[in-house]
Each structure stands twice: as structure tokens, then as C-alpha cells.
Amino acid sequence: MISVLQPGNPVYCLHPEELRKSARQFLTQFPGHTLYAVKCNPHPFVLRTLFEAGIEHFDAASIPEIAAVRGLSADATAYYMHPVKTRDAILTAHTVYGIRHFVVDHPDELAKILYETNGASDLVILVRFATPGGVARYELSQKFGASPEAAAALLRQARDAGCGTGLAFHVGSQCLSPAPFRDGVALAGQIASAADVTLDYLDVGGGFPADYIGEQPPPLSDFLNAVKDGVQAIALPDECVLMCQPGRALVASGCSLVVQVQLRKESAIYINDGRYHSLSETVTGQLSYPVRAIRSDGAFAETMRDFTVFGPTCDSTDVLPSAFSLPEDIREGDWIEIGQLGAYSNALVTRFNGISPDHFVTIE
């Protein structure tokens, strides 16, 4: 790709076989519906590739995401999993896109949904409850999730309103231990028992981790087995639909980013992407990605050294928190491929300073 295009702008390299491989893992090992979390990477090619690989269920958090899913196929099912929604969005989701599954974590949100859908008889309400944190890069229960007592009360309200019922939790993004998944299922069992409600759905959320430099979590099978063990322990009814919402674990390896060195100053390099664009998780999640240098007109020196990496904006904070280990003779015009960037890269790009990477190629 570099030889042909000689790219002067960042290029997202999409790897469809990696996406297909990740999809197969979940589809063959998870005992329920696998919902891809669209927010993680909403690029049309990513959605289409996952759908063609067998992912037919999607976790959406907005009307544009729902529309993107509906645009794939009549067989693609979207679930409105954001716990806080505008009234207009609820009405549009229900009447225009036929959404029937909604997540709530507060009585006022349930009231909004019942009002805007005119108390539709085919609604499914999943009550999201908070889980203990401590082992994930991003703790989502600090923002979303009812207490166990409040969740039980909300579950009863949904049932009494004539809705299908379910429970949902999210252990946090990039969770490094399987135990919170098993514990979350156990807590769901306690909440359902306290509410005296038979669950139609149990959503164990996302948070399944990906590999990064210095961070190699247990294999995916350990996490899925933890879910299976938890479900078996609470004797979930056979008719209850089990769901998960992977994002990062499905797409992290499905994209790499090729950037170019614009300037070298001693032990610092300036590249054409940075923390305001594809590399924001180096800051928000303190993640480190695998990198390799590429030169089209010769070989690199064998000796490596650490380089401070500055992004392309005219802003002093546009610097990555961790150094890149690169050949000591790297220079302006060389390229760097940054791996494991399928998750939360192009999805989080800003247009700060008028810079916005938007070139995509597929690598078969």
C-alpha cells in the first residue's frame, strides 16, 4: 500500500479477515446473541464485514447508529442501549425504525419511553444496574447503572407496565479479569430474585479486552466461560435470551494506522496523527500500541531508540504519553504502522486545527 500510494496523510488499513476471525470467536463460543457495539467503530466497511460474518445484532446508542444498522439489511437488529435518551430519539427509534428494546437505569427514563411509545405492548425494557469497578480501563458504572435495590424496583415497574423484562450490566471497557463478568451475572440473579421477576433477557454487556503493549489479558474463552459459569449458577430460565455487547474485542485487531514522519528533532518525531485524532486512547486509556517503521527506499539501522511522539496540531499538549521504540535513524518521510487501532480510533477523531484523517484502504 505504501509503495503504491506513497501516502502523505494518515491511512486506516482495514483488515477484513481479522474482523471475520473475531466475529467467529464470539459466534461460536458465546451462548446467545452477540451485539456489536457500533460506537466502537461505526465505519460502514466494519459494519458490513461483521454483518456478513454473521453478526446480525447491534448495540446502538443514537439515531444515526440505528440508521446505519437498518441500512445494512432488514435482517439486522438494533437495540437502543443508551440509558439516557431524548424524547425525540425515543419516538423516532420506535416509530421510524421499529426499535423495541430499550435500556433504562432510572424510573424517569422508563416513564419517558412509555409515554413516547404510547405504552406499546411489544416493548422490552432492560434495566441496567451498576457493578463494582477496579479492573477495567474505563469504569462505566460511575456514570450508568442503578443500585441493586433500585434495579429490582425498576424491573417490577417495567413488568407491571406490560413490558418484556431484562437486566443489563457493563463491567467497564478493557476489563482485564473474567471475574467481574461472573460476579455481574450473580448480581443479576439476586436482583431478579428480589424483584420476583422472570427475566426475558440478560445482557452481560461489553468490556471484553484486546491485546496492547504491556497488557495481555487472559484469552477470550476465559471471559466467556466465566459468563457461562455464572449463568449456570443462577439457573437462568431456558427461554431467557442471553446477550453480550463486544466492541473493542471484535474490532481492535481489524485496523491499523499508517502515519508519516513529518520532522525529526533529536529524540523527538512529529507525525501526522495524534491525541486529538486516532490516538486519543493513549491518553484516556493509557494504552500502548505495537509499532513498526517502514521505509520505501532502503533499510533501517538495526539499533533502536525511544522517541517522543508529537502530533500534527499546533498545540503543545498534542504529545503521546509513551515513547515509540523505532530505528535510531528514522527520518522525515518514513512511515510508521501502528497496530491494534480498530477500536475507538476513527470513531473519536476531532477536526481540531482543521486536521481530520479520513483515508481508508482494505488489506486482504
Secondary structure, 3 states (H helix, E strand, C coil): CHHHHCCCCCEEEECHHHHHHHHHHHHHHCCCEEEEEHHHCCCHHHHHHHHHCCCCEEEECCHHHHHHHHCCCCCCEEEECCCCCCHHHHHHHHHCCCCCEEEECCHHHHHHHHHHCCCCCCCEEEEEECCCCCCEEECHHHCCCECHHHHHHHHHHHHHCCCEEEEECCCCEEECCCHHHHHHHHHHHHHHHHHCCCCCEEECCCCCCCCECCECCCCHHHHHHHHHHHHHHCCCCCCCEEEECCCHHHHHHHEEEEEEEEEEECCEEEECCCCCCCCCHHHHCCCCCCEEEECCCCCCCCCEEEEEEECCCCCCCCECCCCEEEECCCCCCCEEEECCCCCCCHHHCCCHHHCCCCEEEECC
